[in-house]
Amino acid sequence: MAVKIEDYYRPEIFGKIKHFADDKETPFLVVDTSLIAQSYDELTGFFPSSKIYYAVKANPAPEILSLLRDRGSNFDIASRYELDKVMSFGVSADRVSYGNTIKKSADIRYFFEKGVRMFATDSEADLRNIAQAAPGSKVYVRILTEGNLTADWPLSRKFGCQPDMAMDLMIMARDLGLIPYGVSFHVGSQQREIGAWDAAIAKVKVIFERLKEEDGIELKMINMGGGFPARYISKTNNLETYASEIRRFLEEDFGDNMPEIILEPGRSLIGNSGVLVSEVVLISRKTRTALNRWVYTDVGKFSGLIETLDESIKYPVYTEKKGEMEDCIIAGPTCDSADIMYENYKYPLPLNLAIGDRLYWFSTGAYTTTYSAIEFNGFPPLKSYYL
Ligand SMILES: *Cc1c(COP(=O)(O)O)cnc(C)c1O
């Protein structure tokens, strides 16, 4: 089925983006920051008493950081470079959490000296480093979740530990002079199954209860990570449905003793705000009778579309050409045969699509610019503009 603008953008918004893009050389990303402001307000409306920590890795553009700073967001940060960048926009250290469980002792020290007092952990060695390099800080422990099968971009296996170990770590945190503060999880990015939060919250509840009853440790916070969806080809529920279900899960498990809730949105906040504008470089058939055309574009896996790995994220690809459609294979411009975005999943594109036509990749505001290679085959990094 052809991708329709109205399923993703209000026509006037797309019109504005397209007008801005018309006289510029492709490829590039255009982000409409008003859409980010809108998603931020929507999310805080759905979760009025939660704190937002924007996952900076999704898109660290200055325009986005300053917009979210002004709206009162906090920031989930994974490296000292992200920290420097965010703080250079006047964000104070008490609005930052060091959410990466994989970090050098020297980096923990760096964050501590800058004033950061909130750290994620999922292992004993890391916890001991935190106790030494960031004494007295708040620590929260990340648990493993089982949402991998239903998330389009799973994050879980590499991070987190089993609940038993999480409890051991919180006890150890107390004994090392840290503040055992809470539990975090990430159900997997672009998580299509809302039940994934239910299962994770249930695990957190057990950890809260057992630590309190058996060890006298009262945790204060649940960090629910990211995982909310952006709008791609594969349908999801809308954010309102996610929010009301998740609030219900929390209510059922925690009721009157609701801990502080942290959300770390990346994709859902930024994804839809961006349109990647590309051009068709070449169209070919591999035999005279081949049923599928290959459509090569000037953007590919190495210039921002790495999340098409295993065809995980299926971006809506829009063209102004109309008419009879044919399934296509879509590939990038580089001399690497991994640079094929969609081959198993055949994208229908109109038969009259021609070399030089523009293709608009919707919902590409998150996880594109920063993933772009700096010089593969000499192609420059993906340009981006912020309206
Ligand atoms: C990447 C990441 C996020 C953001 O996840 P999305 O699915 O993009 O919202 C949140 N928290 C942590 C710890 C992350 O690593």
The ligand as an SDF file (V2000), in Angstrom:
LIG
                    3D

 15 15  0  0  0  0  0  0  0  0999 V2000
   18.0900    4.3210   24.3080 C   0  0  0  0  0  0  0  0  0  0  0  0
   17.5820    4.4320   25.6740 C   0  0  0  0  0  0  0  0  0  0  0  0
   16.3450    5.0280   25.9310 C   0  0  0  0  0  0  0  0  0  0  0  0
   15.4270    5.5160   24.8300 C   0  0  0  0  0  0  0  0  0  0  0  0
   14.6660    4.4970   24.3150 O   0  0  0  0  0  0  0  0  0  0  0  0
   13.5490    4.7470   23.1980 P   0  0  0  0  0  0  0  0  0  0  0  0
   13.0000    3.4080   22.9320 O   0  0  0  0  0  0  0  0  0  0  0  0
   14.2110    5.3910   22.0490 O   0  0  0  0  0  0  0  0  0  0  0  0
   12.5370    5.6640   23.7990 O   0  0  0  0  0  0  0  0  0  0  0  0
   15.9460    5.1530   27.2380 C   0  0  0  0  0  0  0  0  0  0  0  0
   16.7060    4.7190   28.2610 N   0  0  0  0  0  0  0  0  0  0  0  0
   17.9000    4.1370   28.0680 C   0  0  0  0  0  0  0  0  0  0  0  0
   18.6980    3.6930   29.2270 C   0  0  0  0  0  0  0  0  0  0  0  0
   18.3700    3.9720   26.7690 C   0  0  0  0  0  0  0  0  0  0  0  0
   19.5570    3.3700   26.5670 O   0  0  0  0  0  0  0  0  0  0  0  0
  1  2  1  0
  2  3  1  0
  2 14  2  0
  3  4  1  0
  3 10  2  0
  4  5  1  0
  5  6  1  0
  6  7  2  0
  6  8  1  0
  6  9  1  0
 10 11  1  0
 11 12  2  0
 12 13  1  0
 12 14  1  0
 14 15  1  0
M  END
$$$$
